[in-house]
Amino acid sequence: MARTVTTRQKALNTTLAWAIGLLIFFPILWTILTSFKTEGQAISDPPIFLFFDWTLENYAIVQERSDYLRFLTNSVIIAVGSTLLGIVVAVPAAWSMAFVPSKRTKDILMWMLSTKMLPAVGVLYPIYLLFIKLGLLDNRWGLVVVLMLINLPIIVWMLYTYFKEIPGEILEAARMDGATLREEILYILTPMAVPGIASTILLNVILAWNEAFWTLNLTAAKAAPLTAFIASYSSPEGLFYAKLSAASTMAIAPILIMGWFSQKQLVRGLTFGAVK
Amino acid sequence: MKYTVRALLGATALCSAAALAHAETLTIATVNNGDMIRMQGLTDDFTAKTGHTVEWVTLEENVLRQRVTTDISTNGGAFDIMTIGMYETPIWGANGWLVPLDDLSEEYNVADILPAMAGGLSYDGTLYAAPFYGESSMIMYRTDLMEKAGLEMPTAPTWSFIREAAAAMTDRDADINGICLRGKAGWGEGGAFITAMGNSFGAQWFDMDWNATFDGEAWANTLNFFKGMMDESGPAGYATNGFNENLSLFQQGKCGMWIDATVAASFVTNPNDSTVADSVGFALAPDNGLGKRSNWLWAWALAIPAGSQKTDAAKQFIEWATSTSYIELVAANEGWANVPPGARVSLYENPNYKDVPFAQMTLDSILSADPLNATVNEAPYVGVQFAAIPEFAGIATDVSQEFSAAYAGQQTVEEALAKAQALTNDAMEAAGYR
C-alpha cells in the first residue's frame, strides 16, 4: 500500500534536500565568489559574501601567467585517454567475471578493490624509477597508463555490476547463432550495457580529472594537467587566495559543466541495481 | 662581389644555425613567491641575451619539496634548475646530488654574495646554490599603537619588553591583538619560529651526543613564555596561524606586533594591500639577554641537479637571475622596493636601495643570524631555525604538531615536551645518530 505524503512533509523534504544541496555546493560557490574579489577582500574579516566590487583582475593575471589551454589539453587527454583505455581492458575482464565466474572470482574482485587502499606514496619511488627507465617522465601517455591502472578496479567493479544485470541466456543465444567471443562482447553485450558503460566513463573521467598525487609527481612542464595549474597558485609567503580561486574555478569549470549535463546518467549509473 | 655577398650570407646562416643548435630549453622548478613570479615575467631578457628558453614549473612550497626531492634522489633529470632552501643545499651537496657552482664567471662576482648566505648554501667550502633572495626575521610593529600604549620600541628589544608591549597594545574590544606569531604545525611554519625563539632562551634541538633536549629547562621556559604571551595578547586560534594568516591580520590592522620573515616588510608597507602601510616600524627580533637573538636565516636559492643534461645553460641562467644586473632590471621595471633582497652586499651599498624603509633592518637581521653558531650552548648541527640533517624535517614536523596541540590547549606544555623528547630520541636512534 502506498504511503500518503502530506504537502507539509513534501515541503519539509524539499527544503531539507535544498539545504543539503546548498551546503555541499557552498565551498564551490565560495571559491567562485572569491575569484571575483581583490586579495584584500578575499581575506577580509568578517568575510564579504556578495557585496563587493567585482573584478576580473584575477582571471587576467592567471591568463597572463599561465598557459591555461596547455594544462586543459593535458587534462582532457589524460582523463579521457585513461578512462577509454580502462574500458578496453575492463570490458573483457568484467565479462569473464560476470558470465564465466570461477571459484576465485569474488576473491579476485576483492583483491582488485584492495589495491585502492594502498597509500599511493608507498609505490611512488618504484613507479618513478620505472618512468625514468622508460623515458615516460613528464609524458602524457605515461600518465594515461598509470591513471588507467589506478582506476581499473573501480571500472571493473562497476562494469561487473552492470553485466550481472544482463541475462546470460541472451549471450548464450548469440553463441548458438555462431557469434564469436569478440562479436558477443562487441555486438551483443556492449550495446545492452551502454548506460552502465556511459556512467562508468563519466565517473572515471571525473576521478582522473581530479587525480592530484600522480599528476603532480610524474609531470614537470610539458604534461602537467590542471592539478599542477592549481598547485602553482598556492603560496607560503604572500596573499594568493583570490588568484588561487580564479585558477580553481577555471580548472573545475569543464568538469562541472560536464557533470551538470550528464547528471541523469551519473545518478542512474551509480544507483543501477541498487534497488531491485 | 656577388660571391662575397653569397659567402657572407652563407656564413651568417651557419652562425645562426649554430646558435640555434646550442639554444636549450631549461625546465625550472620554483615556488609561487612574489619574487619568483617577477623573475618569470622577466625571463624574456634572459632569452634575448642567451637564446635559451625557459619552461617554469611553479608549485606550492611543500609540493615542490616533495617533487624535487623525488626527482633528485632518483637522478630523474626532470628539472635543470631547482629552487631550494638553506636546509636542503648542504645535505644535497654532501650527497653529490647538486652540481658545484665553483666556476661562475668573474663578472658574476661571487664575493659579493652576503657571507651568511654563501655559508648556508655551501658544503665543505663549495657553493652549491646561488641565493635568489635571502631573509631573516624581524619585528614589524604598529607605530601608532605603540605610541598610544605610551611605549617606545628599542632597536633591539628583549622578550620581556615585547610581552609587556603586547599586553599594553591589546584591545579586545577593538579587535586588536598585541602580538601575532606563528603557531601552525609544520617544520617551516610554527616549527621554524619556535626553534629560532628557543635559541634566544638557550634551548637547542640536540646536545653534542645527538640526544634531544626537550626535557631541559630552556625548552620549558620557551614554550611557557610563548603560550603565556599568546594567550594574553595573541589572536584567537593562533595555534593554526602561519605566515599568511598573520600577514592577513596585520594588513587589516589587527596586530600590534608581528615577528616574521623580513620579506613581509614589503607586503605590510604596500598601501594597495595593507590598511596600516603608513604606520609600520621595524626592529630586530627579541633576545633574552643570553647573547642570541630569535631571528632566523633563510634563502631561496637556485641549484642545478646532478641529473641535468644542460648544466652550461643552467649556469648561465643562475648567473643571470642572481646577478646585480638582474636586481637593476627589477628596479627599473618594478622599483627598488621590489628587488630580491638579502643576497648581495652591493645592494645594501646602493644609495637607491638605502631609501627603502626596511632595507637596513633586513640587512641587520640577516647579519645577526649565524647558522654555524646559532645556539647559546655548543650544538652538533648547522642551521638557525633547523638542524641541517636529513631527518630534521620529519622530526620537526611531528614535534611542531605536539607544540601546536599544546598552544590549542589540547595538552599541557609539559606533555608536549615529553612527547617531543620521546619521539625525537626514537627517530634519532632509528637513524643511527644515538
Interface residues (C-beta under 8 A of the other chain):
Chain A: E39 G40 I43 S44 D45 R65 L124 Y125 Y128 L129 I132 L137 D138 L216 N217 A220 A221 K222 A224 A228 A231 S232 Y233 S234 S235 P236 E237 G238 L239 F240
Chain B: T27 A29 V31 N32 N33 G34 I37 Q40 G41 E55 W56 V57 T58 L59 E60 E61 V63 Q66 R67 T70 D71 T74 N75 G76 G77 A78 F79 G188 G242 F243 N244 L247 S248 L249 Q251 Q252 K254 A261 V263 A264 F267 D273
